Amino acid sequence: QVQLVESGGGLVQPGGSLRLSCAASGSSISSDGMGWYRQGPGKVRELVAFITSAGTTNYADSVKGRFTISRDNAKNTVYLQMNSLKPEDTAVYYCNGVRNSRGLIYDYWGQGTQVTVSS
């Protein structure tokens, strides 16, 4: 089974930057689609960014031009670079993987990391 551990969250001022990391262990994630989700206070969890095994990326409209998702398969790690942060980006950020195992598609999650954007 794959375990995901997020890190890099914290408190940052509006306009600042953070880089989140999602380190996987247990098996390689190189063939998996990987995403970052977030859940703000009183809100539903939403997809922020996704990267396929081939490196194709997609972003929520609210973060386009500010966030960048990337992956380093050699390190079995996915990143989310967040620039020009806004108070509305405050949320718990979760790493997610989607795997196709012999036709069975399932996903797996990390425990989340808190990002707070405030002055």
C-alpha positions in Angstrom: 0.0 0.0 0.0 1.1 3.6 -0.6 1.5 6.0 2.2 1.5 9.8 1.5 3.0 12.4 3.9 2.5 16.1 3.2 4.7 18.8 4.5 5.5 22.4 3.9 2.3 24.0 5.3 2.3 26.9 7.7 1.4 30.5 8.2 2.2 33.0 5.5 1.2 36.6 4.7 -0.9 37.5 1.8 1.2 37.7 -1.4 3.7 35.2 0.0 4.7 31.7 -1.2 4.8 28.2 0.1 5.9 24.9 -1.4 4.0 21.8 -0.3 5.6 18.4 -0.7 3.9 15.0 -0.8 6.3 12.1 -0.2 5.1 8.7 -1.0 6.4 5.4 0.4 5.4 1.8 0.1 5.5 1.7 -3.7 6.3 3.9 -6.7 3.8 6.5 -7.7 5.3 7.1 -11.2 2.3 5.5 -13.0 -0.3 7.2 -10.8 -2.2 10.4 -11.4 -1.5 12.7 -8.4 -3.5 15.7 -7.1 -3.7 18.3 -4.5 -7.1 19.0 -2.8 -8.0 21.5 -0.2 -10.7 22.0 2.4 -11.3 25.4 3.8 -13.3 26.1 7.0 -16.9 25.2 6.4 -16.3 24.3 2.8 -16.3 21.1 0.9 -13.0 19.5 -0.3 -12.1 20.7 -3.7 -9.5 19.8 -6.4 -6.7 22.3 -6.7 -4.3 20.8 -9.1 -3.7 17.4 -10.8 -0.8 15.9 -12.7 -1.0 12.8 -14.8 1.7 10.1 -15.0 2.7 11.7 -18.3 3.1 15.2 -16.7 -0.1 16.8 -18.0 -1.4 19.3 -15.5 -4.8 20.8 -14.7 -5.7 23.5 -12.2 -8.8 25.0 -10.6 -9.6 28.4 -12.0 -9.1 30.0 -8.7 -5.4 29.0 -8.6 -4.4 29.2 -12.3 -1.3 31.3 -12.8 -0.5 31.2 -9.1 0.0 27.5 -8.3 2.2 24.9 -10.0 2.0 21.2 -9.5 5.0 19.0 -10.3 6.4 15.6 -9.7 9.8 14.0 -9.2 9.4 10.3 -9.8 13.0 9.6 -8.8 12.1 11.0 -5.3 8.6 9.6 -5.4 7.4 13.0 -4.5 4.8 15.5 -5.7 5.0 19.3 -5.1 2.7 22.2 -5.1 4.3 25.6 -5.5 1.9 28.3 -4.3 2.6 31.9 -5.1 0.7 35.1 -4.6 -1.2 33.5 -1.8 -4.6 35.0 -0.7 -6.5 34.6 2.5 -9.1 32.5 0.6 -6.3 29.9 0.0 -6.4 29.1 3.7 -7.3 25.4 4.0 -6.0 22.0 4.9 -4.2 20.7 1.8 -4.4 17.0 1.0 -2.3 15.0 -1.4 -4.2 12.3 -3.4 -3.1 9.6 -5.8 -5.2 7.7 -8.3 -4.1 4.2 -9.3 -5.2 1.7 -11.9 -4.3 -1.7 -10.7 -5.2 -4.4 -13.2 -8.4 -2.5 -14.1 -9.3 -1.7 -10.5 -9.2 2.1 -10.0 -8.8 3.4 -6.5 -7.4 6.4 -4.8 -5.4 7.1 -1.6 -4.8 10.1 0.6 -2.4 11.8 2.8 -3.2 13.2 6.2 -3.2 16.8 5.1 -1.2 19.9 6.0 -2.6 23.3 7.2 -2.0 26.4 5.1 -3.0 29.7 6.7 -2.8 33.0 4.8 -3.2 35.9 7.1 -1.5 39.2 8.0 
